[in-house]
């Protein structure tokens, strides 16, 4: 069977466009990932500085260079008189892409209203899937200490939602607000503010459905 020149050219153009599209998608530097591992000391991350250093270390290990990495974490005011630092104010303005070059969110509004965050896209720094609902163990609880809009809790919103601003692994001293990277579990689809953990220890983070993992964003 003879193939017309028109068909051959059409096929070639289609293949070229597909290749260019794939290259374009892969050309975006990684600006978002879920950590492949936690620090290992419950919700004691060494504060924001320790959490940011963890993000930076994991990103650097896979070849990310010249980017400022921040953990998506809020804090609370220790004196209970003012609002703490908000996660959304720490991570830049976007856009952010995952390790596969897929757009996660174009800006802060997109991130907190309609982000492309589901199990398939919320991969780790290596581009690997992170365990979620239905996996063993389920590790979809990601530490955030934040409200749905990415802001910190007000002083009058009682309780410690950040395990001593990410310095405590002791149970009975607060909890950690977490999100679900897979957008599943208990009818709650929030990626950044699904519920509080049972406690601050590594055992209680695991017991709730997590492993002390973090969301990391490039702030530049």
N, C-alpha and C positions, 0 to 999 in steps of 0.2 A: 504494500500500500504506500503510495506516494504522499509525502507531507509537503504541503504548500509552503512557499517562502513566507507568506503572511503568518501562517501558523507557527513556523519556526521563530520568526521575529517576535510574535506576540508572547510565545513561551519564554524567550530570552529576556524580554522586557519585564515580564512578570517575575522571573527569577531574580533579576537585578534589583527590582523594587523591593522584593522580599528580603534580599540580602542587606540592602541599605537600611531597611526598617529595623532589622535585627541589630545591625551595627550601631544604629542611632540609639536604640534602647540600651545597648550595653555600654554606650559611650558616656553615660552619666555616672559620675563618681558616687560611691556609696555614701549616703548621708543619714542612714537610719538602720538600726538593727536591734534585735533582742540578744542579750548576752548569751553565749553558749554555756556559760556557767556562772554561778554566783560567787561572791567572795568567800562564802562558806562559814560565816560566823553569824548566822541569822540575819536580823535586820541591822546589826552593827556593821555599817559599811565604812566606818571611819569618817562619818559626816559626808557632806557634799563633795569635799575634796577627795576623799577616798573613793567615792562612787565615780566621780569624773575620771580619776586616774585609772580605774578599772576599765571604763569604756575606752579610754585612750590606749591602754595596753593591748586590749583585744583587737582594736582597729589597726594599730600599728603592726601587729603580728601578721595581719593578712595583707599588708602593703599599703594601707592608707597613709598618706603623707601630707603634711602641711595643713591639717584640719584641726579645729578646736572642738573636741568632743565633750558633750555634757550629758549627764544622766538625767532622765526625765523624772525629777523628784521635787516635791515641794517641802517646805519646812514650816514650823509653827513658832510663834514668838515665845521665848522662854519666860518672859515676864507677864504674858497673858494680856498685854495692853494694846498690841497692834498685830496686824496681819504679818505672817511670815513671808518667805520668798515663794513665789509661784513657779511651778515647773515651766509653764508656757513662757515665762519671761527669761528663761535661762538658755533656750535652745535656738535662738536666732529667728529668722523670718521665712526660711524655706527658699526654694522647694527642697524636698527630701526624697531620695530614691533608695531602694533596698539594694542588696548585693547583686541582684540580677538586673539592675537598671530599671526596675518598675517604679513608677511614680507612686509614692505613699501619700503625699499631700503637697499642694502647690504653695500654701501659706498657712499661717496660724489659724485663720478662720476655717479653711478647708480641713485642717487637721482635727479641729474640735467639733466640726459639724458633720462632715461626710468624708472621713479618711478612708483610704484604700488599705485598711488594716483588717486582715482575716488570717486564718492559719496559713494559707498558701503564701501570702505576701509578707507576713511578719516573721521573716527568717532571721537566723543568727548571722554573725559577721562572716561566716564561711559560706553563707547561702543555703544552709541546711535548715530543714523544718524543725520547729520547736514543739516538743510534746504538748498535747492539749487534751481536751475532753475525748475520752475513748481510748487514749493511749495509756500505757502502764510504764512508769507512773505518770499521772496527770500533773503537768507543771505549768499550767496556763496562768497562774497567779503571778503577775508582774508588779513589783513594788513601785508605787508612785506617790503615795501620801497626798493625793490630789483629788479635787472635785472634778465633775464631768467637763467643766470648761477649762481645766488645767490650772485653776487657781488654788492657792493655799486655803486652809480652813481659817475662819475668823476665830478670835478668842472666845466669843460666846457660843461657838459650836463645840460643846463640851467634849472632852476626851483627847487623848494623845493618839493621833492618826499617823505618826511618823516614827514611833519607837525612839523617842528622845532625840528627834532630828537625826535619825540614822546612826545613833551611837550606842544603842542598847540591844542586847540579845537575851535580856532577862524577861521571863514571863511575869505577868502581873503588873507590868509597868507600861501599859499601853498596848497598842497594836499597830499594824501597818495597813493603810488603805492600799488595795491592789486593783489592777485591771485585768481583763482577760484578753490575751493577745489573739485568741481564736474566736472571740465574740460569742462564746457559748458558756452555759453553766448556770443552773438555777433560775433560768428565765432572764438573766441579766446579760445584755449584749455590750455593755460598756467596755471599751478597750483600756480605759484609764481610771475608772472608779466604780468597780463592781461591788466590792464589800471590804470589810476589815478582816485581817487575819486573826487567828485564835490567840496569838501572842507574838513575841518578838524572837523567840529561840528558833534555831534551825529546824528543830523537831516540829514546832507548831506551824512554821511556814510550810513545811512538807505536809502536815496534817490537814491544812486548809486546801491544798492543791497547788503548791508552788515549790520553788527551790531557791528563792532569793534572787531571781533573775531581774534584769533591768532593761528598760528601753533606753537606747543611746541615740543621740541626734548630733549631727554636725552643726555647730552654731555659727559657722561662717559661710 
